[in-house]
Amino acid sequence: MKNYALEVWSNNNFIIDQGLLKLNYKSMPSLLEITQNIREKGVRGPLLLRFPHLIKKQIDTLYKNFHKAIEINDYRGGFSAVFPLKVNQYPQVVEAVTKEGKRYDYGLEAGSKAELILAMSEINENAPLTVNGFKDEEMITLGFIAASMGKKITLTVEGLGELETIIEVAKNKPNFKVPSIGIRVRLHSTGSGTWAKSGGMDAKFGLTSTEILEAISLLKNAGLLENLTMIHFHIGSQMSDIAPIKRALREAGNIYAELKMLGATSLSNINIGGGLAVEYEQHSGKKSYNYSIEEFSSSVVFLLADIMNAKGVEHPNIYTESGRFIAASHAVLIAPVLELFSQDYQERHLKFKQKNPPLIEELRALYEDLNQKNCIEYLHDALDHIESLLTLFDLGYIDLQDRSNAEILVHNIIKKSLYLKRSFTTNELFELQVRLQERYLINASIFQSLPDYWGLEQNFPVMPLHHLELEPLHPASIWDITCDSDGEIGFKEEKPLYLHDIDLDEEEYFLGFFNVGAYQETLGMAHNLFTHPSEYTVKIDEEGFEITFDKESKNILEILESIGYEKTKILNKLKEEIEKSAFIAKKEKKDTLSLLEIYLNQNGYLRTTN
């Protein structure tokens, strides 16, 4: 567990060097160095660090692999991709996606009116814009406006009602340019994993074979068949198995070829929604998906070429919408540890009497004389003694201070034994280690920053930023600061997390949560009114790093204002109450008001510790 399975999930983005977790890029700064640099400015609470070079890396990887597969397979269609804005609409993400994708004409996908407006304003010239999801007349009209602005927009039809509305808008607004039209097909093929239900005959979206034929008829009658340029299918985000992808491609490819032969001559694009998986697992040998980007791109190109060659149809242009693959790795959540709950068992809490019960003295001697040779024997004696002492406490023969001393001594005997035998772990020691589970309280909200863990039990890689030269021995549960028992990442024996034994009075300890750049920010909820963490974009070059964007988490008044309260009204009411208070001395009221204003203008995370 010393390297936290970086080889499984990190895609070579991070390395351990001299006990620190570092970016494996150019000057290779450590995450601890970046974190401390930000905290020197007085920022407290969780930090969300963005690394745009990782977005660039993923875009480059996607395009290079498809271009290579096209060349190897003598494929005669092109390749394009769009970034689904639902994955992460935050400005720094969209800016990085459009900037790093410009040389490829990397496009955007919108699924709502707000996303469509965002896409229309941010998309690069010549980059494709696709619109998915249910649409009303206003949203469809926005699509016509985008086309009239010169955007390369495709409206994907999710049902015949939408197609009828498109035809109606085209008829009623003849001065607007008609956008390209796509049809989302409802495949028989289903996907795999948590989001498999987005494929198959019971899927929420898409047209059946009968509806597709009806759509062709409607377009012909309206004189708009030449605007049909794309078919689209989606069999699940985070696809874990390549086999369902191949089945879906064969089905969609044959539908495409049949439509071409039915007279849809302008049809030239197949859009593969979803697909590419991201590794969230953190245990060696337990990767959660069974293919690579090389296999994915090669399979897509080969299968579509094979189908089109067999049917004598021109090769279509290939589109993908793999947003998770592009954005997940670029963001890291950094959370300070506020407390270790076993700190109560530290030696400094021992308070011996002048005369202690004999078993306490024996435990004391066991602890002092413990060494690698005798630790198993002494451990067994200690476990036997604690049972006897607890019985004596229940019978009233020893007091609470004796019990406290016994618990501290036995806890430390177990901990020291585990350390001494760390290279030779028996089943008994493993069970004791699990029993000695440590609770790490972090200054963050799981509901806000890792909602998919709470909602879907999705794993996120987690590891400390430092002390990585040391073997972590504490089985760890992570508690957040919300007043909800679900705000916990519990210890699992089948997927264990081990962290270090740290004296938080002497130093700070930071945990990093990785691959949080997709969906977590937009799904995050303001449970207990903890809002988006402080956000920083980090540019790395050969000389070091630079913070190119910083935005501290909302202060308390801004949080309350964001849910409908008037911050001026709240502030004035509190000031008025302080002025009237008989419990605050008149000479202290000014200082109290100043202190209150300081607190109200700080972010809502904890500050007085870490």
C-alpha positions as CSV (number, residue, x, y, z in Angstrom):
1,M,0.0,0.0,0.0
2,K,3.1,2.2,0.2
3,N,2.7,3.6,-3.3
4,Y,-1.2,3.5,-3.2
5,A,-1.4,1.6,-6.5
6,L,-0.3,4.6,-8.6
7,E,0.4,2.2,-11.4
8,V,-3.2,1.2,-11.5
9,W,-5.1,4.5,-11.6
10,S,-2.7,7.5,-12.1
11,N,-1.9,7.0,-15.8
12,N,1.6,8.0,-15.0
13,N,0.4,11.5,-14.0
14,F,1.9,11.3,-10.5
15,I,5.0,9.8,-9.0
16,I,6.5,9.4,-5.5
17,D,9.8,11.0,-5.0
18,Q,11.6,11.5,-1.6
19,G,8.4,10.7,0.2
20,L,6.3,13.3,-1.6
21,L,3.6,12.9,-4.3
22,K,4.7,14.9,-7.3
23,L,3.3,15.8,-10.7
24,N,5.1,13.8,-13.4
25,Y,5.4,16.8,-15.7
26,K,8.2,19.2,-16.5
27,S,9.6,20.7,-13.2
28,M,7.6,18.1,-11.2
29,P,6.4,20.1,-8.3
30,S,5.0,18.3,-5.3
31,L,1.3,18.6,-4.4
32,L,2.4,19.4,-0.8
33,E,4.4,22.3,-2.1
34,I,1.5,23.7,-4.1
35,T,-0.9,23.2,-1.2
36,Q,1.4,25.0,1.3
37,N,1.9,27.8,-1.1
38,I,-1.8,28.4,-1.3
39,R,-2.3,28.0,2.5
40,E,0.4,30.6,3.2
41,K,-2.2,33.1,2.0
42,G,-4.5,32.2,4.8
43,V,-6.8,30.0,2.9
44,R,-8.4,27.2,4.9
45,G,-10.6,24.3,4.1
46,P,-10.5,21.9,1.1
47,L,-8.7,23.0,-2.1
48,L,-9.6,21.9,-5.7
49,L,-6.4,22.0,-7.8
50,R,-6.8,22.0,-11.6
51,F,-4.0,20.9,-13.9
52,P,-4.9,21.9,-17.5
53,H,-1.9,20.0,-18.9
54,L,-3.8,16.8,-18.0
55,I,-6.7,17.9,-20.1
56,K,-4.3,18.5,-23.0
57,K,-2.8,15.0,-22.5
58,Q,-6.2,13.3,-22.7
59,I,-7.3,15.3,-25.8
60,D,-3.9,14.5,-27.5
61,T,-4.3,10.8,-26.6
62,L,-7.8,10.6,-28.0
63,Y,-7.1,12.2,-31.3
64,K,-3.7,10.5,-31.8
65,N,-5.0,7.0,-31.3
66,F,-8.0,7.5,-33.6
67,H,-5.8,9.1,-36.3
68,K,-3.4,6.2,-36.0
69,A,-6.2,3.6,-36.2
70,I,-7.6,5.4,-39.3
71,E,-4.2,5.3,-41.0
72,I,-3.5,1.6,-40.2
73,N,-7.0,0.5,-41.3
74,D,-7.0,2.6,-44.5
75,Y,-10.2,4.2,-43.2
76,R,-11.7,6.8,-45.5
77,G,-13.8,8.8,-42.9
78,G,-12.6,11.4,-40.5
79,F,-12.6,11.7,-36.7
80,S,-14.1,14.4,-34.5
81,A,-15.0,14.6,-30.8
82,V,-17.1,16.8,-28.6
83,F,-16.9,17.5,-24.9
84,P,-20.2,17.0,-23.0
85,L,-20.7,20.1,-20.9
86,K,-22.7,18.1,-18.3
87,V,-19.4,16.5,-17.3
88,N,-18.1,19.8,-16.0
89,Q,-19.3,23.3,-16.9
90,Y,-17.0,25.3,-14.7
91,P,-15.3,28.1,-16.6
92,Q,-11.7,27.0,-16.0
93,V,-12.6,23.5,-17.4
94,V,-14.4,24.8,-20.5
95,E,-11.5,27.2,-21.1
96,A,-8.9,24.5,-20.9
97,V,-11.0,22.1,-23.1
98,T,-11.5,24.8,-25.9
99,K,-7.9,26.1,-25.7
100,E,-6.2,22.7,-25.7
101,G,-8.6,21.2,-28.3
102,K,-8.5,24.1,-30.7
103,R,-5.9,22.6,-33.0
104,Y,-8.1,19.5,-33.4
105,D,-11.4,21.5,-33.8
106,Y,-12.5,19.7,-30.6
107,G,-16.1,20.6,-30.1
108,L,-18.8,20.8,-27.4
109,E,-22.0,19.0,-26.6
110,A,-25.0,20.6,-24.8
111,G,-27.9,19.0,-23.1
112,S,-29.9,22.0,-21.9
113,K,-30.7,25.6,-22.9
114,A,-28.1,27.0,-20.6
115,E,-25.5,24.6,-21.8
116,L,-26.4,25.5,-25.4
117,I,-25.9,29.2,-24.8
118,L,-22.6,28.4,-23.1
119,A,-21.5,26.3,-26.0
120,M,-22.6,28.9,-28.6
121,S,-20.5,31.5,-26.8
122,E,-17.4,29.4,-26.0
123,I,-16.9,27.0,-28.9
124,N,-14.0,27.4,-31.3
125,E,-14.7,28.4,-34.9
126,N,-15.1,25.3,-37.1
127,A,-15.5,23.0,-34.1
128,P,-18.7,20.8,-34.1
129,L,-21.5,21.5,-31.6
130,T,-24.0,18.7,-30.9
131,V,-27.2,19.1,-28.8
132,N,-28.6,16.0,-27.0
133,G,-31.4,15.5,-24.5
134,F,-35.1,16.5,-24.6
135,K,-35.8,19.8,-26.4
136,D,-38.7,22.2,-26.6
137,E,-39.5,24.7,-29.3
138,E,-37.4,27.4,-27.7
139,M,-34.3,25.2,-27.4
140,I,-34.7,24.0,-31.0
141,T,-35.0,27.7,-32.1
142,L,-31.8,28.4,-30.3
143,G,-30.3,25.7,-32.5
144,F,-31.5,27.5,-35.6
145,I,-30.0,30.7,-34.3
146,A,-26.7,28.9,-33.8
147,A,-26.7,27.6,-37.3
148,S,-27.5,31.0,-38.6
149,M,-24.5,32.3,-36.7
150,G,-22.3,29.9,-38.6
151,K,-22.0,27.2,-35.9
152,K,-21.5,23.6,-37.0
153,I,-24.4,22.5,-35.0
154,T,-26.3,19.2,-35.0
155,L,-29.6,18.8,-33.2
156,T,-30.0,15.2,-32.1
157,V,-33.6,14.0,-32.2
158,E,-34.6,12.0,-29.1
159,G,-38.2,11.4,-30.2
160,L,-40.6,11.9,-33.2
161,G,-42.2,14.9,-31.4
162,E,-38.9,16.8,-31.4
163,L,-38.5,16.1,-35.1
164,E,-42.0,17.4,-35.8
165,T,-41.0,20.6,-33.8
166,I,-37.8,21.0,-35.9
167,I,-39.9,20.7,-39.1
168,E,-42.4,23.3,-37.7
169,V,-39.7,25.8,-36.8
170,A,-38.1,25.4,-40.2
171,K,-41.5,26.2,-41.8
172,N,-42.3,29.2,-39.5
173,K,-38.8,30.7,-39.5
174,P,-37.7,30.5,-43.1
175,N,-35.0,33.2,-42.6
176,F,-33.1,31.0,-40.2
177,K,-30.6,28.4,-41.4
178,V,-31.8,24.9,-40.6
179,P,-29.2,23.1,-38.5
180,S,-27.9,19.6,-39.2
181,I,-30.1,16.9,-37.7
182,G,-29.1,13.7,-35.9
183,I,-31.2,10.8,-34.9
184,R,-30.5,9.0,-31.6
185,V,-31.1,5.3,-32.2
186,R,-32.4,3.0,-29.5
187,L,-30.2,-0.1,-29.8
188,H,-31.0,-3.6,-28.7
189,S,-27.5,-3.8,-27.3
190,T,-27.0,-2.8,-23.7
191,G,-23.9,-1.6,-22.0
192,S,-22.2,-2.7,-18.7
193,G,-21.6,-1.1,-15.4
194,T,-23.5,1.4,-13.3
195,W,-24.8,3.4,-16.4
196,A,-25.7,0.4,-18.5
197,K,-29.4,1.4,-18.5
198,S,-28.7,4.2,-21.0
199,G,-28.6,1.5,-23.7
200,G,-31.1,-1.2,-24.6
201,M,-34.8,-1.2,-25.7
202,D,-35.9,0.2,-22.3
203,A,-33.5,3.2,-22.5
204,K,-34.8,6.7,-21.8
205,F,-33.7,8.1,-25.1
206,G,-33.7,7.1,-28.8
207,L,-35.9,6.0,-31.7
208,T,-36.8,2.4,-32.4
209,S,-36.4,1.0,-35.9
210,T,-40.1,1.8,-36.7
211,E,-39.7,5.3,-35.5
212,I,-36.5,5.8,-37.5
213,L,-38.3,4.8,-40.7
214,E,-41.1,7.2,-39.8
215,A,-38.5,10.0,-39.2
216,I,-37.0,9.4,-42.7
217,S,-40.5,9.7,-44.1
218,L,-41.2,13.0,-42.2
219,L,-37.9,14.5,-43.3
220,K,-38.6,13.5,-46.9
221,N,-42.0,15.1,-46.9
222,A,-40.7,18.3,-45.3
223,G,-37.8,18.5,-47.8
224,L,-35.3,18.2,-45.0
225,L,-33.7,14.8,-45.6
226,E,-30.5,16.5,-46.8
227,N,-30.2,17.9,-43.3
228,L,-29.9,14.4,-41.7
229,T,-26.2,14.0,-41.2
230,M,-25.7,11.9,-38.1
231,I,-26.9,9.0,-36.1
232,H,-26.1,8.8,-32.5
233,F,-26.1,6.0,-29.9
234,H,-25.2,5.8,-26.2
235,I,-24.8,2.6,-24.2
236,G,-23.4,3.9,-21.0
237,S,-20.8,6.2,-19.3
238,Q,-17.8,4.5,-17.8
239,M,-18.1,1.4,-20.0
240,S,-16.2,-1.4,-18.3
241,D,-16.3,-4.1,-21.0
242,I,-15.2,-3.8,-24.7
243,A,-17.6,-6.6,-25.8
244,P,-20.9,-4.6,-25.5
245,I,-19.2,-1.6,-27.2
246,K,-18.4,-3.9,-30.2
247,R,-22.0,-5.3,-30.3
248,A,-23.4,-1.8,-30.2
249,L,-21.1,-0.6,-33.0
250,R,-22.1,-3.5,-35.3
251,E,-25.8,-2.7,-34.7
252,A,-25.4,1.1,-35.2
253,G,-23.1,0.6,-38.2
254,N,-25.7,-1.6,-39.9
255,I,-28.5,0.9,-39.1
256,Y,-26.3,3.7,-40.6
257,A,-25.6,1.6,-43.8
258,E,-29.3,0.8,-44.2
259,L,-30.3,4.5,-43.9
260,K,-27.7,5.4,-46.5
261,M,-29.2,2.8,-48.9
262,L,-32.7,4.2,-48.2
263,G,-31.7,7.5,-49.6
264,A,-30.3,9.4,-46.7
265,T,-27.4,10.6,-48.9
266,S,-26.2,13.4,-46.6
267,L,-25.8,11.0,-43.7
268,S,-22.1,11.0,-43.0
269,N,-21.5,10.8,-39.3
270,I,-21.8,8.2,-36.5
271,N,-21.6,9.6,-33.0
272,I,-20.5,7.2,-30.2
273,G,-22.0,8.6,-27.0
274,G,-20.3,7.7,-23.7
275,G,-17.9,4.9,-23.7
276,L,-14.3,5.4,-22.6
277,A,-13.8,4.5,-19.0
278,V,-11.6,6.1,-16.3
279,E,-9.8,4.1,-13.6
280,Y,-11.1,4.8,-10.1
281,E,-9.9,1.5,-8.5
282,Q,-6.9,1.7,-6.3
283,H,-5.9,-2.0,-5.8
284,S,-3.3,-3.7,-7.9
285,G,-4.6,-6.3,-10.3
286,K,-8.2,-5.0,-10.0
287,K,-8.6,-2.6,-12.9
288,S,-12.3,-1.8,-13.4
289,Y,-12.3,-2.0,-17.2
290,N,-10.7,-4.4,-19.7
291,Y,-9.6,-2.3,-22.7
292,S,-7.2,0.5,-23.6
293,I,-7.7,3.6,-25.6
294,E,-5.7,1.9,-28.3
295,E,-8.0,-1.1,-28.4
296,F,-11.1,1.1,-28.3
297,S,-10.1,3.3,-31.2
298,S,-8.8,0.4,-33.3
299,S,-12.0,-1.6,-32.7
300,V,-14.3,1.3,-33.6
301,V,-12.4,2.0,-36.9
302,F,-12.0,-1.6,-37.9
303,L,-15.6,-2.6,-37.2
304,L,-17.2,0.4,-39.0
305,A,-14.9,-0.2,-42.0
306,D,-15.8,-3.8,-42.1
307,I,-19.5,-3.1,-42.1
308,M,-19.4,-0.4,-44.7
309,N,-17.1,-2.3,-47.0
310,A,-19.5,-5.3,-46.9
311,K,-22.4,-3.1,-47.8
312,G,-20.7,-0.9,-50.3
313,V,-21.3,2.3,-48.3
314,E,-18.9,5.2,-47.8
315,H,-17.0,5.2,-44.5
316,P,-18.7,7.6,-42.1
317,N,-16.9,10.2,-40.0
318,I,-16.6,9.0,-36.4
319,Y,-17.6,11.2,-33.4
320,T,-17.0,10.5,-29.7
321,E,-18.4,12.2,-26.6
322,S,-16.1,10.8,-24.0
323,G,-16.1,13.7,-21.5
324,R,-15.2,11.7,-18.4
325,F,-12.0,10.4,-20.2
326,I,-11.0,14.0,-20.9
327,A,-11.8,15.8,-17.6
328,A,-11.7,13.3,-14.7
329,S,-7.9,13.2,-14.1
330,H,-7.3,17.0,-14.3
331,A,-8.7,17.9,-10.8
332,V,-7.4,16.8,-7.4
333,L,-9.2,17.6,-4.1
334,I,-6.9,18.3,-1.2
335,A,-8.3,18.0,2.3
336,P,-6.5,18.7,5.5
337,V,-6.9,16.2,8.3
338,L,-8.3,17.9,11.4
339,E,-8.2,15.1,13.9
340,L,-7.3,11.5,14.5
341,F,-9.8,10.0,16.9
342,S,-7.3,7.6,18.5
343,Q,-5.3,10.6,19.7
344,D,-7.0,9.9,23.0
345,Y,-4.8,6.9,23.3
346,Q,-1.5,8.8,23.2
347,E,1.0,8.1,26.0
348,R,0.7,11.7,27.3
349,H,-2.8,10.8,28.5
350,L,-1.5,8.2,30.9
351,K,-2.1,9.2,34.6
352,F,-0.6,6.6,36.9
353,K,-1.3,6.6,40.6
354,Q,1.3,6.2,43.4
355,K,-0.2,2.7,43.7
356,N,-1.7,1.1,40.7
357,P,-3.6,-2.3,40.4
358,P,-1.2,-5.2,39.8
359,L,-2.5,-5.8,36.2
360,I,-1.9,-2.2,35.3
361,E,1.7,-2.4,36.5
362,E,2.1,-5.6,34.5
363,L,0.7,-3.9,31.3
364,R,3.1,-1.0,32.0
365,A,6.1,-3.4,32.2
366,L,4.9,-5.2,29.0
367,Y,4.8,-1.9,27.1
368,E,8.2,-0.8,28.3
369,D,10.0,-4.1,27.6
370,L,8.3,-4.8,24.3
371,N,10.7,-5.7,21.4
372,Q,10.6,-7.6,18.1
373,K,11.5,-10.9,19.7
374,N,8.9,-10.9,22.5
375,C,6.1,-8.8,21.0
376,I,3.7,-11.6,20.0
377,E,4.0,-13.2,23.5
378,Y,3.6,-9.8,25.2
379,L,0.7,-8.9,22.9
380,H,-1.2,-12.0,24.0
381,D,-0.6,-11.2,27.6
382,A,-1.8,-7.7,27.1
383,L,-5.0,-8.8,25.4
384,D,-5.6,-11.3,28.3
385,H,-5.0,-8.5,30.9
386,I,-7.4,-6.0,29.3
387,E,-10.3,-8.6,29.4
388,S,-9.6,-9.1,33.1
389,L,-9.4,-5.4,33.8
390,L,-12.7,-4.7,32.1
391,T,-14.3,-7.4,34.2
392,L,-12.8,-5.8,37.3
393,F,-14.2,-2.4,36.3
394,D,-17.7,-3.9,35.8
395,L,-17.4,-5.4,39.3
396,G,-16.3,-2.1,40.8
397,Y,-12.7,-3.2,41.8
398,I,-10.9,-0.6,39.6
399,D,-11.9,3.0,38.8
400,L,-12.3,5.0,35.5
401,Q,-8.7,6.2,35.7
402,D,-7.4,2.7,35.9
403,R,-9.6,1.7,33.0
404,S,-8.3,4.6,30.9
405,N,-4.7,3.7,31.6
406,A,-5.4,0.1,30.7
407,E,-7.0,1.1,27.4
408,I,-4.1,3.4,26.5
409,L,-1.4,0.8,27.3
410,V,-3.1,-2.0,25.4
411,H,-3.8,0.2,22.4
412,N,-0.1,1.2,22.3
413,I,1.1,-2.3,22.8
414,I,-1.0,-3.4,19.8
415,K,0.3,-0.5,17.7
416,K,3.9,-1.1,18.6
417,S,3.6,-4.8,17.9
418,L,2.1,-4.1,14.5
419,Y,5.0,-1.9,13.7
420,L,7.6,-4.4,14.9
421,K,6.0,-7.2,12.9
422,R,5.1,-5.1,9.8
423,S,7.1,-7.3,7.5
424,F,5.6,-10.5,8.9
425,T,1.8,-10.1,9.3
426,T,-0.2,-13.1,10.7
427,N,-4.0,-13.4,10.4
428,E,-4.2,-12.5,14.1
429,L,-2.2,-9.3,13.6
430,F,-4.2,-8.4,10.5
431,E,-7.5,-8.7,12.5
432,L,-6.0,-6.6,15.3
433,Q,-4.9,-4.0,12.8
434,V,-8.4,-3.8,11.4
435,R,-9.8,-3.5,14.9
436,L,-7.4,-0.6,15.6
437,Q,-9.0,1.3,12.8
438,E,-8.3,5.0,12.8
439,R,-10.8,7.7,12.0
440,Y,-9.4,10.7,10.1
441,L,-11.6,13.8,10.2
442,I,-11.1,15.9,7.1
443,N,-12.0,19.5,6.5
444,A,-14.2,18.8,3.6
445,S,-17.7,17.6,2.7
446,I,-18.2,14.3,0.8
447,F,-21.7,15.5,-0.2
448,Q,-20.2,18.6,-1.9
449,S,-16.9,17.3,-3.3
450,L,-17.4,13.5,-3.8
451,P,-21.2,13.1,-4.3
452,D,-20.8,10.0,-6.5
453,Y,-19.2,8.2,-3.5
454,W,-22.3,9.0,-1.4
455,G,-24.8,8.4,-4.2
456,L,-23.3,5.5,-6.1
457,E,-20.5,4.2,-3.8
458,Q,-18.0,5.0,-6.6
459,N,-14.4,4.7,-5.4
460,F,-12.0,7.6,-5.8
461,P,-8.3,7.0,-5.4
462,V,-7.1,8.6,-2.1
463,M,-3.6,9.0,-0.7
464,P,-1.5,11.3,1.5
465,L,0.6,13.9,-0.2
466,H,3.6,13.2,2.0
467,H,5.3,10.7,4.4
468,L,5.3,8.3,1.4
469,E,8.7,7.0,2.3
470,L,7.1,5.4,5.4
471,E,4.8,2.3,5.5
472,P,1.3,3.4,6.4
473,L,0.0,1.1,9.1
474,H,-3.4,2.6,10.2
475,P,-6.5,1.1,8.6
476,A,-8.4,4.3,7.9
477,S,-11.9,5.5,7.8
478,I,-12.4,9.1,6.6
479,W,-15.0,11.3,8.2
480,D,-16.1,14.6,6.8
481,I,-17.3,17.6,8.8
482,T,-21.0,17.4,7.9
483,C,-23.4,16.5,10.7
484,D,-24.5,13.4,8.7
485,S,-23.4,9.8,9.4
486,D,-23.3,9.2,5.6
487,G,-20.4,11.7,5.3
488,E,-17.9,8.8,5.7
489,I,-15.6,6.7,3.6
490,G,-15.5,3.6,5.7
491,F,-12.7,1.1,5.9
492,K,-13.3,-2.0,3.7
493,E,-11.2,-5.1,4.2
494,E,-11.5,-6.0,0.5
495,K,-10.4,-2.5,-0.6
496,P,-8.3,-1.3,2.4
497,L,-7.0,2.2,2.9
498,Y,-4.0,2.6,5.2
499,L,-2.7,6.0,6.4
500,H,0.0,7.2,8.7
501,D,0.1,7.7,12.4
502,I,0.6,11.5,12.7
503,D,0.8,13.8,15.7
504,L,-1.4,16.7,14.4
505,D,-0.1,18.9,17.2
506,E,3.3,18.8,15.6
507,E,2.5,18.9,11.8
508,E,-0.3,19.0,9.2
509,Y,-1.4,16.0,7.2
510,F,-3.1,16.3,3.8
511,L,-5.0,13.8,1.8
512,G,-5.5,13.9,-1.9
513,F,-8.6,12.6,-3.7
514,F,-8.0,12.0,-7.4
515,N,-10.0,11.7,-10.7
516,V,-12.6,14.1,-9.3
517,G,-12.8,16.3,-12.4
518,A,-15.9,14.7,-14.0
519,Y,-19.4,15.3,-12.6
520,Q,-18.4,15.8,-9.0
521,E,-18.5,19.6,-9.1
522,T,-21.8,19.9,-10.9
523,L,-23.5,17.2,-8.8
524,G,-22.1,18.5,-5.5
525,M,-24.8,19.5,-3.0
526,A,-24.6,22.3,-0.4
527,H,-25.3,19.9,2.5
528,N,-25.0,21.9,5.7
529,L,-24.3,24.8,3.4
530,F,-20.8,23.7,2.7
531,T,-20.1,25.0,-0.9
532,H,-17.6,24.5,-3.7
533,P,-14.1,24.3,-2.3
534,S,-11.5,27.0,-3.0
535,E,-10.4,26.5,-6.6
536,Y,-6.9,26.9,-8.2
537,T,-5.6,26.4,-11.7
538,V,-2.0,25.4,-11.7
539,K,0.3,25.9,-14.7
540,I,3.5,23.9,-14.6
541,D,6.6,24.6,-16.7
542,E,10.3,23.8,-16.6
543,E,11.0,26.3,-13.9
544,G,8.3,25.6,-11.4
545,F,4.5,26.3,-11.1
546,E,2.2,29.3,-11.3
547,I,-1.3,29.7,-10.0
548,T,-3.1,31.2,-13.0
549,F,-6.6,31.3,-11.4
550,D,-7.7,31.4,-7.8
551,K,-11.2,31.6,-6.3
552,E,-11.7,31.1,-2.6
553,S,-14.8,29.2,-1.5
554,K,-17.9,31.5,-0.9
555,N,-18.0,33.3,2.4
556,I,-20.8,32.7,4.8
557,L,-22.9,35.8,3.7
558,E,-22.5,34.7,0.0
559,I,-23.6,31.2,0.8
560,L,-26.8,32.5,2.5
561,E,-27.4,34.9,-0.4
562,S,-27.0,32.1,-2.9
563,I,-30.1,30.3,-1.4
564,G,-32.3,33.4,-1.3
565,Y,-31.4,35.3,1.9
566,E,-30.6,39.0,1.9
567,K,-27.1,39.3,3.3
568,T,-27.5,43.0,4.2
569,K,-30.7,42.2,6.1
570,I,-28.9,39.3,8.0
571,L,-25.9,41.5,8.8
572,N,-28.0,44.5,10.0
573,K,-30.2,42.2,12.2
574,L,-27.1,40.6,13.9
575,K,-25.5,44.0,14.5
576,E,-28.8,45.3,16.0
577,E,-29.0,42.3,18.3
578,I,-25.4,42.8,19.5
579,E,-26.0,46.5,20.1
580,K,-29.1,45.7,22.3
581,S,-27.5,42.8,24.1
582,A,-27.2,43.1,27.9
583,F,-24.6,40.3,28.1
584,I,-21.9,42.1,26.0
585,A,-20.2,45.0,27.8
586,K,-20.6,48.3,26.0
587,K,-16.8,48.7,25.5
588,E,-16.7,45.2,23.9
589,K,-19.5,45.7,21.4
590,K,-17.3,47.3,18.8
591,D,-14.8,44.5,19.0
592,T,-17.6,41.9,18.9
593,L,-19.1,43.5,15.8
594,S,-15.7,43.5,14.1
595,L,-15.1,39.8,15.0
596,L,-18.6,38.9,13.6
597,E,-17.9,40.7,10.3
598,I,-14.5,38.8,10.0
599,Y,-16.3,35.5,10.5
600,L,-19.1,36.3,8.1
601,N,-16.7,37.2,5.4
602,Q,-14.7,34.0,5.7
603,N,-15.5,30.7,3.9
604,G,-17.8,28.2,5.6
605,Y,-15.1,25.5,6.2
606,L,-13.4,25.1,9.6
607,R,-10.5,27.5,10.3
608,T,-9.5,27.4,14.0
609,T,-7.7,24.0,13.6
610,N,-6.6,23.3,10.0
